[in-house]
Amino acid sequence: MTSAALPRRADATATVGMTIFLGATTMLFAALFFAYAVMRAQAPAWPPAGQAPLPRGVLGVNTFVLFAASLSLRAARAAARRDARAAARRWSWGALALGAGFLAAQIAVWRALVGAGVGPSSGIYGSVFFAISGLHALHVVGGLVALALVATRWPRDAAQGPARRLGLCALYWDFVLVVWLLFYVGACLR
C-alpha cells in the first residue's frame, strides 16, 4: 500500500466507524421518540393539566445556538482543508463555546422546569422530556470532549489530521443537531 493510500484508508475507516456509531445511536433516539409519541397520543391533554408548558422561546434560541455551533464546526473543517490552521482553530474554539453555551442554557431550562414542578419524577410529561433532553445533552458533552481533544492536539497533528478529525466531529455534531431539531419540533412546537 502506498503512503498516499494510507490517509484515504484511514478516512474511510473512521467514516465507516462513525456511521455505524451514529446508526446505533439513531436507533436509541428513535426508540425514545417513539415512546414519547405513544405517551403523547394516549394522553387526554398535553401538557397534562397542572404541568407547565415547555419554554419554547428559550429552547428555540438554544436550537439556533446548536445550529451556529454546527456551522462553526463546518467552517473549521473547511479552513483546515485549506491548511488555514489559525482560522480552523478559531472556528473550532467558537464551536466549543457555542456547544458549552447550549449546555448551560439547557441546564437553566431544566432548573426552571423543576422549579415549576416539571421534573423527571413529576409524571410522564417531565420524565420523557428529561430522558430525551438529558440523553441529548450527554451526546453534546461527548461532542465537546471530542472537539476539545482535536483543538488541543492541533500542533502535533499531521497535515491531514485536523481536517479528518474536524470532519468526524462535524458529522457527529450534525447528528446531534438533527436529533435536537426533531425533538424541538416534535416536543416543543406541537
N, C-alpha and C positions, 0 to 999 in steps of 0.2 A: 504494500500500500504506500502510495506517495505521501510526502509530507503535506501536500495541498489537499489530499483527500481526508486526512485526519480531522481537520476542523469541520468539514461538511458532515462527516460521520458523527462527530460529537454533537453537532447541531441537531441532526436528525434524531439521534438517540435521546437527547434532552427534550426535544419537542414531543416525541412519542411518549416519553415518561410523564411529562406534564399533561398531555392529553388524556392518558389513562387515569391519572390522579383526578383531573377535573371531571372526567366521566363518572368516576365513583362518587365524587362529591356532589355532582349534579343529582345523582340518584338519592342521596341523603336529603338534599333540599327539596327534591320533588316529593319525597315521602312526607316531609313536614308541610309542604304547601297543600298536598292532598288532604292531610289530616285537618289543616286549617279550613279548607273548602268544605269538608264534610261537617265539621263543627259549626261553621257559619250557616250552612244550608239547613241544619237541624235546629238552629236557634230561632225562637219566635221573634227576637229583636236583636239587632247588632248595632252598636254595642248593647249588651244586656242592660236592662233597667238598673239604674243606680251606678253604672260604671261610666267613668269619664271617657269621652272620645279621645282617640289618638291625636296628638298635636300635629295636624297636617302641615302647618306653616314651617315649624322648626324642622320636621322631618323632610319637608321639601327643600329647604335650604341645605340640609345635610346631604340630600341627593345631589345637588349642584356641587357641593364640596367634593364628594366622591368622584363625580364626573370630571371636575377640574384636576383632581389627582391623577386620574387615568390619562387625561390629555397631557399633563406634565410628564408623565412617565413615557408616553409615546414620543414627546419632544426630546426627552433624554436619550431614548434609543436612536432616534434619527441623528442627533448630534454625535453620539458615539460611533455610528456608522460612518459619519463624515470625519471621524477622528478629531472632533472638536471637544476634547476632553473637559475643558473648563465649563463649557456650556452644558455638556451632558451631566456633569456633577451638580451644577446649579439646578437644573431641571429635576435631577434625582432627589436632591435635598428639598426642593419645592414639593415634590410628590410625597415625600416623607412627612413634611409639615402639614400638608393638607390631609393626609391619612390620619395623622395624630389629632388634627382638629375634628375630623369626623368622629373619632372615638370619644373625644372629650364632649362633643355635642350629644353623642348617643348616651353617654353616662348621665349628662344633665337631663335628658329626656326620661331615662329610667328613674332617676331620683324624683322628678316631678310627678311621674305616673304613680310611683309608690306613695308619694305624699298625698296624691288624690285618691288613694285606696285601690289602685290598679297595680297589683304586684303579681309575682309568679304564683302566689298561693291564694289569690283573690277569686279564682274561678277559671273557667276555660278561656275566657277572653284575655285575661292577663297572662296566663300560663303559656298560651300559644304565642302571643306577641313576644314575651320574654324568651321563649325557646328559640324562635326563629331569629329574632334580632340578636340574641346572645350568641348563637352559633355563628351568625354572620360576623359579629364583632370578633370572635375568635379567629375567623378567617382573615379579617382585616389585620389583626395583630400578626398572624403568620406572614402576610404580605409585607408588613412593615419590617419585620425581622429580616426577611429575605432581602428586601431593598436596602436596609441598613448594612447588611453584610456586603452587598455589591458596592455600595457607596464608600464604605470604609476600607475595602480591599483594593480600591482602584489602582494605586501606584504599582502594585505587584502583578496586575493582570497583563496578559499578552495583548497584542494589538486587537484581536477579535473578541477577546473575553468579555469586555464590558458590554459590547453590543449584543452578544448572545445572551448574557445574563440579564441585561435590561429587557431584551425581547421576551424572555421567560417570565420575568416579573410583570411586564406589560400584559402578557397573555393571562396570567393569573389575576391581575388587577381588573382586567376587562371582565373576567368571570365574576369577580366579587361585585363589580358594578352592575352587571346584568341581573344577578341574584337580588341585589338591593332594589333595582328598578321594578322587578316583578313583585317583590314584597311591598314596596311603596304603593304601586298602583293597585295591587290586589287587596292590601290590608288597610291602607290609609285613605285612598281616594274613592273606594267603593262603599 
